[in-house]
Amino acid sequence: MKYFELTCTAYLKRDIDFRESFEKIARFINFCMAKDTSLKAIHESIGFKYYVFGGLLPIEKDKLYKKGSTYTFTIRTIDENIANKLFDTLRENINNPNLQVIQTSKKTIKQFFINELYSATPVISTANNGIFWTMDKDGDILKLQRLLHDNLEKKYQNFYKEKLNPEQNFIQLLELKNQKPQTIQITKNDKKIKFFGNKLCIVPNEDEISQKLAFLALGTGLGEKNSFGGGFCLARSFTPTSRNLGRSKR
């Protein structure tokens, strides 16, 4: 397994508030994808998109990204076609009224052992009743674990056309890092819509299937709404002597 990572340096043409930054990046990526026939089809299709992006860095203390400044954001995908074609498009210094990408680099990340996953952006999961999972609305941590596992398993099987037969949930330990729900905000039909999620720390199990799903979370995002920036994760890989698996709690 492997995923592809594009690091983009963006010049801002106007001030962008943190709350609207995810939508601005998502719209910029969609604009780039519309320039290629195959990427446009992926964007317009229903189902998994197999890519995720992180927010603008560095984060400003006042949560306002400044006009005339440069910031970076990262796009990850397990689909080499998406990576290559987006890379070619982004190198054309594509710009819109909000930002212009002035530099893009690409690298390939091969699967490695993951001790911990951290969500850098809110992880969004929808329960069967159509309500976003939050501690105050639900509170069933085991349900959240099932939702996250099932989502990754479906992504894996749909993309790789290979059925998994896991004997356990890929999550060994899970810790919520927020006291209140975190949100990603978009605009649809001139209305503000909020996706509610959580910041998580996850210790995955060590078996082969669990490690595959943990790595997949890095390449496609954890949970839902990944093409809006939901579930962008970072990973830690410890040496055996420094491993500390006991500090997270269910």
Secondary structure, DSSP 8 states (H G I E B T S, - for coil): -EEEEEEEEEEESS-EEHHHHHHHHHHHHHHHHTTSHHHHHHHHSSS---EEE---BS--TTSEE-TT-EEEEEEEES-HHHHHHHHHHHTT--B-SSEEEEEEEEEEEE----SEEEESS-BB-B-TTS-B--TTTT--HHHHHHHHHHHHHHHHHHHH------SS-SEEEEEE--SS-EEEEEEETTEEEEEEEB-EEEEE-SSHHHHHHHHHHHHH-SSB-GGGTTT-EEEE---GGG---SS---
